[in-house]
Amino acid sequence: YTSNDNQAPTVPTNVSLSDITTATIAISWTASTDNVAVTKYEIYANGNLNGETTNTNYTATGLNSNTSYAITVLAKDIANNQSEQSTAVNGTTLTDTTPPTIPQNVSISNETGTSFKITWNASNDDSGVTGYDVFINDAFKETSTTTSYTVIGLDSETTYSVSVLSKDSANNKSAKSQAINATTKVSSSEC
């Protein structure tokens, strides 16, 4: 699109917040006007672009719990002229006190003489799971950000107890999964 349009849209007004959760804020505003057409709105949380929309409402996501956010909106037109940001409206996400669900279907695969792979189903949480703590013989081993972890440096022909818990951004932790046993194989150097 080429144009001599250099007139920016008007600033969005009447920004309001609703339906605030531990990780999201619903935002609405009055439409901007432009001499040609408003093509999109950009939504900012504490000065950082959270997303964009063609509508006059948007839900900011990926927010931290119990955190204050200054929400602003700006309008853009087809020539990419942009308005100033709206007056900031402040909102605070709710405090997250709910732990994630317990990891389910923990299983063992790829057993060798010194290692094995642990996999499990993803847990759910109201503000998002950030990691999984892996326990071997009831001792913390490592945190994984995915739903698998390979344990290395183990003794051959040894049975280990394995359990996993999930945690969220507020460091709420689930209970540990039911422990399962994993047994390493005969080491290839012992064959």
C-alpha positions in Angstrom: 0.0 0.0 0.0 1.4 3.4 -0.9 -0.1 6.6 0.2 0.6 10.2 1.1 -1.3 9.5 4.4 0.8 10.9 7.3 -2.1 11.5 9.7 -2.0 9.2 12.7 -5.2 7.8 14.2 -6.7 9.3 17.3 -5.6 7.9 20.7 -7.8 5.0 22.0 -9.9 6.2 24.9 -11.9 4.8 27.8 -9.5 1.9 28.3 -11.0 -0.4 31.0 -9.9 -3.7 32.6 -12.0 -6.7 33.6 -11.9 -10.4 34.2 -8.5 -10.3 35.9 -7.0 -13.7 36.7 -3.6 -14.8 37.9 -2.1 -14.6 34.4 -4.5 -12.6 32.2 -6.3 -9.2 32.0 -9.2 -8.5 29.7 -9.0 -5.0 28.1 -11.5 -2.9 26.2 -11.5 0.6 24.8 -13.3 3.1 22.6 -12.4 2.8 18.9 -9.9 5.3 17.4 -10.7 7.3 14.2 -8.5 7.9 11.2 -8.7 9.9 8.0 -8.3 6.6 6.1 -8.9 3.6 8.4 -7.6 2.2 11.7 -6.1 -1.2 10.8 -5.0 -2.5 14.2 -4.4 -1.8 17.9 -1.3 -2.7 19.8 -1.6 -3.5 23.5 1.2 -2.9 26.0 1.7 -4.2 29.6 4.3 -2.2 31.5 5.6 -0.8 28.2 6.1 -4.2 26.6 4.0 -5.2 23.6 1.7 -8.0 24.7 -0.2 -8.4 21.4 -2.3 -6.8 18.7 -5.9 -7.0 17.5 -8.2 -5.4 15.0 -11.0 -5.4 17.6 -11.6 -3.0 20.5 -11.0 -5.7 23.1 -8.1 -8.0 23.9 -7.0 -10.3 26.6 -3.4 -9.8 27.7 -1.8 -13.2 28.5 1.4 -14.5 29.9 1.3 -12.2 32.9 2.8 -13.0 36.3 0.6 -13.5 39.3 0.3 -10.8 42.0 1.9 -8.2 39.7 0.8 -4.7 38.9 0.5 -3.8 35.2 0.1 -0.5 33.5 -2.0 -1.2 30.4 -1.9 1.1 27.3 -3.3 0.8 23.8 -2.2 2.6 20.6 -3.9 2.6 17.2 -2.2 2.2 13.7 -3.6 2.9 10.3 -2.9 1.3 6.9 0.1 3.6 6.3 1.5 2.4 9.6 1.0 5.8 11.2 0.5 5.3 14.9 -1.3 7.2 17.6 0.3 8.0 21.0 -0.3 5.4 23.6 -3.5 5.7 25.6 -3.5 6.9 29.2 -2.3 4.0 31.3 -4.8 2.0 33.3 -3.4 0.0 36.2 -4.5 -3.5 37.2 -3.0 -6.2 39.4 -3.2 -9.9 38.6 -4.5 -12.2 41.3 -2.3 -14.0 43.7 -1.7 -17.6 42.6 -2.0 -20.0 45.6 -3.1 -23.0 43.6 -0.5 -25.7 42.8 -0.4 -27.4 39.4 -1.9 -30.9 39.0 0.3 -33.9 39.8 2.2 -35.2 36.8 0.5 -38.4 35.5 1.5 -41.4 33.5 5.2 -41.3 34.5 7.0 -43.9 32.5 10.5 -45.2 31.9 12.2 -45.9 28.6 15.6 -46.1 26.9 17.2 -48.0 29.8 21.0 -48.5 29.5 23.6 -49.6 32.0 24.0 -46.0 33.3 20.9 -44.1 32.3 17.1 -44.1 31.6 14.6 -41.6 30.2 11.6 -40.5 32.3 8.5 -39.1 30.5 5.1 -37.9 31.9 1.9 -36.1 30.8 1.9 -32.3 31.2 0.3 -30.9 34.3 -2.3 -28.1 34.3 -2.2 -24.8 36.3 -4.2 -21.6 36.4 -1.2 -19.5 35.6 1.0 -22.0 33.8 3.4 -24.7 34.6 7.0 -23.5 34.6 8.9 -26.7 35.4 9.0 -30.2 36.7 11.2 -31.4 39.6 12.6 -34.9 39.1 13.3 -37.1 42.1 15.5 -40.2 42.2 15.2 -42.3 45.3 13.3 -39.4 46.9 16.2 -37.0 46.4 15.8 -34.0 44.1 17.8 -34.6 40.9 17.0 -31.8 38.4 14.3 -29.4 37.1 13.0 -30.0 33.6 11.0 -27.5 31.5 9.7 -30.2 29.3 7.8 -33.4 30.0 10.8 -35.7 29.9 14.2 -36.0 31.5 17.1 -38.4 30.9 18.9 -39.5 34.1 22.6 -40.3 33.6 25.6 -41.5 35.7 23.7 -44.3 37.3 24.9 -47.7 38.5 24.2 -50.7 36.3 21.8 -53.4 37.4 20.2 -51.1 40.0 16.6 -50.3 40.7 15.8 -46.6 41.3 12.6 -45.0 42.6 11.4 -42.2 40.3 8.8 -39.5 41.0 8.0 -36.0 39.5 6.3 -32.9 40.7 5.2 -29.8 38.8 5.6 -26.1 39.8 4.2 -22.8 38.6 5.5 -19.2 38.3 4.5 -18.5 41.9 6.5 -21.5 43.0 3.4 -23.5 44.0 4.3 -27.1 43.8 2.1 -30.2 43.3 2.5 -33.3 45.3 5.0 -35.8 43.9 3.7 -38.4 41.4 3.3 -41.9 42.6 6.8 -43.4 42.6 7.6 -46.0 40.0 10.7 -48.2 39.7 13.3 -48.0 37.0 16.1 -50.5 36.6 19.3 -50.0 34.7 20.6 -52.8 32.5 23.8 -54.7 32.7 26.6 -52.3 31.7 28.1 -53.1 28.3 31.6 -53.1 29.9 30.4 -56.0 32.1 29.3 -58.2 29.1 
